[in-house]
């Protein structure tokens, strides 16, 4: 720990960089630019750090099922698979985030909640978590965040001090960290937790009207969580408890289900909403945009091969079918590149030809060759344009977008009236958690911060919780023997 001015960050070629925190965008709220070579370098290098397991979400399980739409959403979205009465096959994968393949299922961690819908217009992938928010709001920070949750380079051990050093230097993490250290950080089973898109997406109806939306998959089994002591006991007794529970439950014919609810914001509302509508660290209050039930997801078939189906499953938020598009959420825009890139590295450039990832819709692409390719176009043109009947783009499937302008900058989102980092975390503690859940949260925080933190990081961590809620900060300080 030093008070000296740190050296300037460079890229891997030794060239100084302008910012560790902000991607290069058109204006503060605008899209990320492809010319942001430092962001692309960070993400591309990060995606290639591990062989062969996933860099994140390595430990998990999954099952096949379907989504059935029971309400009409045509006023908001024209996607075929969202038409009332449509039943779409899917594959869902649940996972921990930071742990390796051999780690325990019940550790304190967010849970991945990824779904691949095999629609008649191609694959639609929804890559979310069991929490409606995330730790950071700019993809430039993602690899640094994951590094802080992984192992030290010198002794290969997990380090609480790294975690709290990062979190306390990134106040935007407060909402997600508050959820993580509540009992929600240790769900009893995958069946007993909700799933969220977390990100905001765009829906477009047949008339071309645009809407901002968030997906909520509400468990029909009811929310159930372990306490910290129960989660630790289960980690010792059965480190594969969540995988075993899902597999055995489906094998018994007890098919878990989730009700899909949508929050829908008119396109124009985002411009002057009280906080940035695309900030991944915040939720839209239900009082502003009440969730609307539209369908039901059911898991009714176990994988026949864990490796072929669960381990080789690829999910990429860039798989967006007609009627659905991205939003100005910077984390989402970064993931549009990062996810397919990591699949190309981990399971090969032709990963979409693997049966678990193969679209049910006909593929008419000019991609060719590469390792493990087994489906070829035959005596068809392999270039465009051509004179021999090869497929052509159609402007009616134009990429959905939004209006933006401004200078190219590396800055945070433009300020709205409630763009603070601690407000929603404080509301969670005061207004959402029960008294017993607040007590458990304090116990969980104190137990974690008591393990290996140096004095500077601990002091900053206590101040972090005081900013969330004065009472919470005082209780954490008392538990740590500080004032």
N, C-alpha and C positions, 0 to 999 in steps of 0.2 A: 504494500500500500504506500503510495507516494503522492505528495502534493505538487510534484514537479509537472510542468506542462508536458503532456504526452507527445510523442512523435506523430507526424502526419501519416495516416493510413495510405498505403499504396495498393495498386492491383498486383497481380502475380508477375507482371513485367517490371515492377518497381516504380510505376508511374503514380504520382500523388493523386488521390481522389478527393472529390469535393464534399462528400457526405457519406456517413455510415448509416444514416437514418432515412433518407428520402430518395425515392426514385425520381427520374427525370420525367416530368409530365408537362402537358400543355396547360399552363395555369395550375393553380393549386388543386382544382377539382377535376382536371382534364385527364385524358388517357395517358398511359405510360408509353414512352417512345421506344421503338425497336433499337434506336441508336444508343440507348443507355447500355453501353457495352459492359460497364462495371456490374450492373445488376445481373445481366445475362451471364457474365463470368462467375459471379457468386453462386447463382442458382445452378448453372451447368456443372461447376466443380462440386457443389454440395450433393448433387444427384449421383455423383460417381464416387462417393466416399466409401461405400460398403459393397462387398461382393459376398454372396449374392442376395442376402436378405434385404428387405426394404430399409431405407435409412430411418424412416419413422413408420409407425404402425406395423412393426415387424410381426408381433404376436397377435394372432386373431383367429377367428372362425367365421363360418358363414353358412348360408342355406339358400335354396331356391324358393320362389314363391310367385306371387302376382299382386298387382295393384288393380283394384276395381273402382271405377269412378261412379259415385251415386248421385252427384249433384251437377247441374248444368253450369259450366264455367265459360261458355262461349262469349259472354259479354266481355271477358277479360283475356281469353287466350284461344288461339286457333289450332294449337297442337293436337294432332289426331288422337294421341293416346290419352288425352284429357277430356275427350268427348264422353258425355254421360252414357253409362252402360258398357264402356270399353273395359276389357280385362287384359292387362299387359303382363307377360311373364317378366320376371326379374331375378337378379341374384344380389343378395345383401351380404356385406362383410362387416363384422364388428371387430374392434381391436383396441389395445392400449396404444399410447403414443410413443413414450420414451423407451420402453423396455425392449430387450432383444428377444429372439425367438424362444429362448428357454426361460423367460421371466414369468413371474406369477400373474395370473389374470386379475387378482383382486387388489393389486397395489393402488395407491392414490394416484390417479392420472385421469385426464380426459379420455373418453372412449370414442374411437372412430365409428362412424355410422354412414357407410358408403353403399350406394344402391346403383345397380346397372339395370336400366329398363330396356328390354329388347323390343323397341317399337317398330311399326311398319315403315317409319321414315328414318330408320337408323338407330343406333344406340344413343340413349340419353343417360348420362351419368350424373348423379347427385352425390357430391363428396362432402359430407358434413361430420358433425360430432354430436355427442349427447349433451352439449351445452350450446346455447344460442349465441354465444360470443366467443372471442379468442383473445390471446395474450397481447397481440400486436396488430397494427393497422397498415403497415407498409411491408411489402415483401423483401425489401432490402435488409430487414432485421431478422428474417426467418431463420436463416442458417445459423446466425449468432444465437438466437433463442434456443434452437435445438441443441447446439453445442453446449450451452449452459446446463442443459438437462441430461446430457449424456455423461461420458466418463472423462476423467482427467487424462491428459496426454502422458503425464509422467508415471503415475502409479496405476492407471486404468481403473480407478475407483470413482463411483458416483460421489458428488460433493455438494452438500446442501449450501455451502458458502457460495459456490458458483451460481446456484439457482437464485438465492436471495440477492446476490450482488446484481444480477441482471434485472430481476423483478423490481428491486428498489430504485434502480436507475431508469426504469421504464414505467412511470406511473400509469400509463395506459393499460398496463396488465392487471390493475387492481380488481376490475370486475370479474375477470376470469379466475384470478387467484382466489378471490373470495368464494366463488363457486367451488373451486378445487378443494379448499380446506373446510368446506361444509361437508355434511354427510353425502352430498351429491357427488363428491369426488371418489366415493367407493360404492358404486351401485351393486345391489345384491346379485342380480343377473342381468344379462343383456336384454332379457324379456321385460324386465322391470325398470326400464329407462326410456326416456323420450329420445328422439333424434331430431336434429335441426339442420337446415341448410346453412344456418349461421349467416352466410353471405346473402346479399340482396341480389335478385335476378330481375330481368325484364320479361314481362309477358306482353304479347301483341295479339290483338284480336283480328278477325277477318277484315274489319274496316280500317286496319292500320293504327288503331289507337294503342297507346303504350301505357303500361302500368308497372310499378315496382312491387315486387312480391318477396315474401319469406315463407319457407316451408317448415311446418311443424308436424312431426310424426309423434302422436300422443299414444303411449302404450295403453292397450286395453286391459293389460294385466294389473295395472296400478303401479305407481312409483313405490319401490322399496329399495332401501339402502342398508349397507352394513355400517356399523360404527367402526372407528379406527381399530379397536381391539378385535372385533369380529373379522374384519378384513385381513388383519395380520395373522390371526389364527387359521383362517381358511387358506392363506398363502402357504403356510407351513403344512397344513393337512392335505390340501389338494391344489397345487399351483395351476392346474388346468380346469378349475371348477367351472368357469364360464363356458368354455368349449364343451365340456362334458354335459353341462346342464342343457344347452341349446340342442345338442345332438340327441340326447336321451329323451327330451321333451317331445321333439318332432317324431322320433322313432315310436313313441307311445301313441302317436296320433293326436297329441294335444298341440295344435298349431297356434303359435303366438301371432298376435295381430296388433296393428297400430292404425289409428284413425289419422288420416292426412288432413290437416287444417292449414289454411292459407291466410296470411296477412296480406292485404292488398292496398297499396297506396296509389292514388291517382298520380300520374306522371308529374303534373305541375306542382304537387304538394312538396316535393323534395327541395325545391329551390329555396323556400323560406321556412322550412321545418325548424323546430326549435334546437335541434342538433343535426349534425351531418347524417343524413339518412343512410349513407353507405359506409359508415364507420363500423368496422367489424367488432369493436369493443363495446358496442351498445345494442340494446334491444329497442324495438318499437313498443312502447307501452300498449297493452291490450285495450286500454281505455281510448286510445287514439285510433287504433286499427284492430278491431276485434277479429280474432281468428274465425275463419269460415270453414266448416267441415265440407270436404268435397269427395273423399274416397277412403278406402281401407286397404292396407297392405297386410298380406298374410304370408307367412313362411310355412311351407307344407312338404318340403322335400330336402333331405340331407344330401350332401355331396357324396359321390361314389369314390372319389379320389381327392384327398385333401390337397396334395401337391398340384394336381392338374386343375382343380377348380378354385380352391381358396388361395393357395400360394401364388398361382399364376394369374389370378384375376387382376385386371388393370382397370382403374377408374380414373377418368380425366374430366375435369369440369369444362374443358373445351368441347366436349361432345354435347352440342346444343342443337336440338331438332327445330325445324321451322315453327315459329310461334314463341320461341324462348331465346333470350339473349343475355349477355352479361350486363353488369351495371358499372358505374365508376368506382366500385369497391377496389382499391388498389391491391389488396391481398388476393382477391379473385382474379384480377387481371394478371398478376404474377403467376398464379397457379395455372392459368391457361397454357403457359409455356412449360412450367416446371413438371407437371404430372406426365404428359406424354413423353417428355424428354427422359425422365427417369425410367419409364417403361422400356423405351428403346435401348437404354443401357442395361437394365436389369434382366429383361427377358427377350431382348432382341428387337430389331427394327420391324419385324413382321408379327409382333405380338397380337395384333388384331385378327390374325388368322387362327390363333389358338381357339379351340371350341368354346371355352368359357367366355371369351371376349368377342367371338365372331358375331357380327350383326345378323339379325334374321332378315333384314332388308337386303336386296341385291346391291352388291358393291360394283361400281363402275369407275375405277380409278386408274390413273396413269402411273401409280407407283409400281416399281418392278424390281425383281431380283432381291439380293440381300440374303443374309444367313437365315436358314430354316424356312424359306418361302416354299410353299407347296401348291398354292393356287396361282395359276398363270392366266394371262389373257388370251393365249394361243395366237392365232394369226390375225391379231387385231392391232390397230395403231398403238404405239407406245409414246406418242407425242401429241400435243395440241398447239395450234389447230392442225387438222388433217383433212384430206379429201376422201376418206374411206369409211365414213360412218361412225367414227369414234364419238364418244359422249362429248357434249358441250355444256358449258355453264348456262344458267338461266337466270336472268335478272330478277325474276319474280321471287327468287330465294335470296335476295340481297341481305347482307349482314345487318342485323338490327343495331341501331346506334342512338346516340343522344347528342344534344347540342352542347358545344363547349368552345371556349376561346381563351387566349391568354398567352403570356410569355412562357418559354420553356424554363422551368424552375425545379429545384429540389427543396420543397417545402411541405409542411403539414397541410392538411385540409384547411380551407378557409373557415374562419370562426363563425359559428352560429351562436345563439344566445346561451345554449346549454352544452357547449362542447368541452365540458370539464372531464377529467379522468376518474374522479372519485365519487361523483354523485350517485350513479346507478349502483355502484358497489355498496355505498352506504345505505341506500334504499333496500337492497337485498337483505342486509344485516338487520335493519330496524323493522322492516315492514313485511318481509316475506318469510324469513326463518322464524320458527317457534322458539320459545325460551330455551327448551332443551337443545334444539339445533344450534342456537347461539352458543350455549355452553360447550357443546361438542366442538364447534368451530374454534373457540378459544383454546381448548385442550389440544386440538390438532395442530394449530399454529405454534403454540408454545413448545409442543413436543418436537416439531420439525426444526424450529429455530434454535432449540437448545443443543442441536447436534452439529458442532463444527464451525459455527459462524465466528469470524473475528469481530472485534469490538466495533470497528467502523461500520461494517455491513449490518451488524445487529442494531446499532443505533439508527441507521437509516431505515431498517426494516420496521422498527417500532414507530418511527415517524410516518412511515407508509401507512400503517394501520390507524394511526391517529387521524390521518387525512381521510381515511375511509369513514371512521366514526370515532369520536373522542372517547366514548365509553369503551369501545372495542380496543382502541390503542392503550388505554389505561389498564385494561385487564390483561392484555398481552405483556405490557411492561412489567406489571406486578408478577405475572407468571414467570418471567425471565429474571426476576430479581433486580429490575432496573427502576428508575424513577422517571 
